[in-house]
Amino acid sequence: MTAAISIRNLSKTYASGFEALKGVDLDVARGEIFALLGPNGAGKTTLISIVCGLVNASGGSVAVNGHDIVRDYRAARAAIGLVPQELATNAFESVWADVSFTRGLFGRKPDPAYIEKVLRQLSLWDKKDSKILALSGGMKRRVLIAKALAHEPDILFLDEPTAGVDVELRRDMWNLVRDLRAAGVTIVLTTHYIEEAEEMADRIGIITRGELLLVKEKAALMRDLGRKQLTLQLNSPIDALPPGLDGHGLELAAEGGEIVYSYETGGERTGITTLLRDLAEAGIRFRDLQTRQSSLEDIFVRLVNENREAAR
């Protein structure tokens, strides 16, 4: 794997004593979409801010396209486009002027055709002469994305890019992300909409309390840590499970009208055959059954909760 971003033993402790990052190691491959998931305060924005040169690390190292972000910060920063959470724009400039100026900040020659292409992709072309002050929140978010792309970066960071935006912008953004990925741009995103990560990402990283719990390809994560639930709808409700079924880890639901059985999708044996045999021997009959595959959100919540419990 050729790394667009290489992070080694990265740590950050703020003046208050809060330890935001604890020895993080991470490689992000060129051309992949990498989703970093974690609860509020987990360290996602701190990690992104360090890589982008906005926050100084307390320890460790970061290289972007082989350039150390401290020793060779100009080359490292020029390779990165950042869409921050906050709506920070030059309110009194026009859309065209603000995006064009951002391109110039990185030493890029003027390219009106490229700026037009980006504005059209983001449905901003008819707003190009409008003052940013007069735009809606969703349109301002589009301007931030345009500014991040203005200098044609190799790596794009999207920090909660669709938080609080409308469905149309969310759709436009993910269409743009797919186009950028097809063109070889590396995408790193954080999002609270975990279904977006599940749909878009090649690999998933889960961070909590400043530590990376795991980094895996999405398909492997879903296979290895995913669970399925088998729900049996009973012919008649029961008050309690017979003692002979204790070993299956069953749960009663729907006021005794359903039995729920959870099992690992990556296991060699599901245990369903044995369960159905034991149910028959216990005299429990069911009229229907259905299965449900755990989502990325289920896995995320379970891992974060397990980590929280282990830390107590």
N, C-alpha and C positions, 0 to 999 in steps of 0.2 A: 504494500500500500504506500503510494507516494503522498506524503503529508503536506497539505496546504497550511495547516496549523499544527504546531508541535508544542505541547505544554508539559513541563516537567517540574514536579514537586512544588507547584504554585501555592503560595500561602498569602493571606492578607489579614492583618490584625489592625483594626482602627484604633485611634487614640483613646477611645473609650474603653478599650480592652476587648471589644467584641471581635471574635475570630470568625471572619466571614468565609474564608477558604482554608482548608487544611490539607496540604500536600497533594494537590490535584495533579494527576497525570492523564493526558488526553491527546490523541492524534485524530485530526479530521482530514479525511482523504480529499484529494482534488476532485471536484466535480460531483461530490455527493451532497445530499440534503441530510443534515444532522440536526435532530431535534433534542434540545436540552430541556428536560422537564423537572419540575420541583415545586414545592409549596412556596408561598410568600416567605421571603427571608432566607431562602435556601442557599443563596450565593450566585444565582444565575446572572443577574445584572452586574454584580461585582466582577465575575469572571469575564464577561463580555467587555466591560469597561477597561479592564487591565489589558486585554488583547488589543483593544482599539486605542490604547494610549491615553485614556481619560483618567485612569486611577493608577497610582504606583503600587506595585506588588511589594509585600514585605519579604518575600523570599521566592526562590525558584526562577525559572526562565521560560520565555515564550519566543518561538520563531514563527514568522509568517512568510511563506514562500522561501524559507531558508534564511530570512533576515531577522536577526535578533531585534526585538522591539525597543530595546534600550540603546544598543550600540549603533544600530542602523535604522533608526526610527523613521526617517523620511521614506525609505523604500518600503518598509513594513506598512506604514500608515497609508501610503499611496495605493497599496493593493487591496484596501478594505473600504467597503461602503457600509455605513451604519444607519439603520432606521431605529431611532430610540423610542422609548415609551412616551416621553414628553413631547408635546407639540411645541417645538422651539423653531421658529422661523423669523425672517425679517419682515415684520407685519406691513411695513410701508412700501415694500418693493413689489413689483409685478411678479407673477409666477415665472415668466420668461427670464427676467433679470436675475432673480434669486437663484434659479437653477443654473443659468449660464455662469454666474459669478462663482458658484460652488465648483464648477468644472475648472475655472481658472485658478482657484486656490491650490489645486493639485498640479499646477503647471501644464495642464492640457491645453493644446491649441483650440481656438474656437471651432466648433463643428455644429452649425445650426441644423443640419440635416439629422444629426444624431439626437440633439435636444428635441427636435420635433417628433422623432420616432418615439422617444421615451414619453413625452407628454401625450401623444396619441394613444400609446399602450395603456396609459393610466386614465384615459378619458378626461384629460386636462387641456386638450388643445383649444377648446372654445373658451377656456379661462386664462389663456396665456398672458393676456394684457390686463387681467384683473389684479387689483391689489390683494395681497394675501390676507390683509385685515378683514376684507369683505367676504372671505370664503367661509363655508360651513366647516365644522370639525372634520367631517369625512374628507372634504376636499383638501384641507390642510394636511391630513394624513397622507393623501396622495402626493402632495408637494414634497413631504419628507422623503418618500420613497424615490421620487424623481431626483431629488438632491443627492441621495445616496448612490444613485446610478449614474450621476452626471459625468464622473471621471472614468467610467467604464472599469469598475473594480473587478478583480479576479475572485474576491470573496465578499459575500454580502451577509451582514448580520441583521437579523430581524428580531428585535426585542419586543415581544408582545405586540406584533404589528396589527392585529385585527381586534385588539381590545376596544370595545365600545364603538365599533364601526358597523355600518349597515351591510346587509347581505350582498348588495351589488359590489361594494368595494372588496369584500372578502373574496368573492368569486373572481373579480378582476386581478386581485393580488395573487391568488394561487395559479391563475392562468399565466401571469407574468413569471412567477417562480418556476413553473414548468418550462417556459421558454428559455429562461436564463440557465437552468440546469442543462437543457439540451445544447446550449451554446458553451458549456464547460465551466460555468460559474459555480463556485462552491457556496452553498447556502447553510448558514447556521441560524436556527430559530429557537426562540422560547415562546411558549404559548400556553394559555389556560384552556384553550379549546383542544382537548387531547384527541378528539376525533380528527382534527386537522393533522396532527402529528402522525396519527395512525394511517391516514390516507397518503400523506406526502413524503414522509421521511424514509430514508434508506436505513439509517441507524438511529438508535435511541439511547440517550444518556439520562440517567435519573440521579439527581443531586438533592441532598437534604442536609441541613446543618453544616454546610460547607464541605461535605464529602461526597464524592461520586460513589453511589451504591453499585452501579453497574453501567457498562456500555456494551450494547449488543446490536447486531443486525435485527431489524424489526421482525422479520419472519422467524428467526431463531428465538427471539424473546417471546413471541406469541406461542411458539411451539413448546419451549422449555418451561416457561412459567405460567402458561395459560391453563385455565381450568374449564371443565365443562360441568354443567349441572343437568342432571336427569330428574325431571319432575314427573311423578306418578300421581294421576288423579284417581282417587279411590272410589270404589263403588259406594262405600258407606264410610262416614267419618269415624275416626277412632280417638279415644281420649289420650292414649299413650302408646308408645312403641313397645312391642313384645320384647322381653329380655333377650331372646335369641338373636335379635338384630343389633345388639349393642356394638358389635365390632365394625359396623359399616359406617359409623359417623353420620347417621341420618338425622334429618330435621323434620319436624312436623310443621306444616304451614296450612293456610286457609282454614283455620279453626278445625284442624284435624282431618280436613278433606284431601290433603296432599302430602306426599312424602318427597323430600328433596335429597338427592344424593350427589355429592360433589366429588370429582376425580380429576387427576392430572392428565392433561392431554398428551404429555410427553412420556407417560409411563408405558411399560411393556404390556401391562394388563390393566384393564379398566375396572375389573371386579363386578361388572354388571351381570354376567352370567350367574355368578355365585349369589349375588343379591336377589335376582329374580327367583332362584331356586329356594333361598331362605324365606322369601316373602310367601311363596306358595306353601311351604311347609308350615308357616305360621298362620296360614288361613287368611291372608290378606289378599284381596282381589282388587284389581284396578281396571278402569274402563278406558284410559287413554294415557299416553306418555309423550313428553316432549323434551328436547335437549336445548341448551343455550350455551354458546361459546363465550368465554370471558373476553372482554374488550381490553384494549390497552389501558383504558381508564381503571378498570378493575385491578389490573396488575400493578399499576402505579400506586393506587390507593393502598393496596395490600402491602407493598414493599415499604412505603413511607410509614404506615402504621406499625409494621413489624420493627422497623428501625427505631421508631419513637418508643415502643415498648421495651426494646432491648437496652435503650439508654437510660431507662428509669432505675 
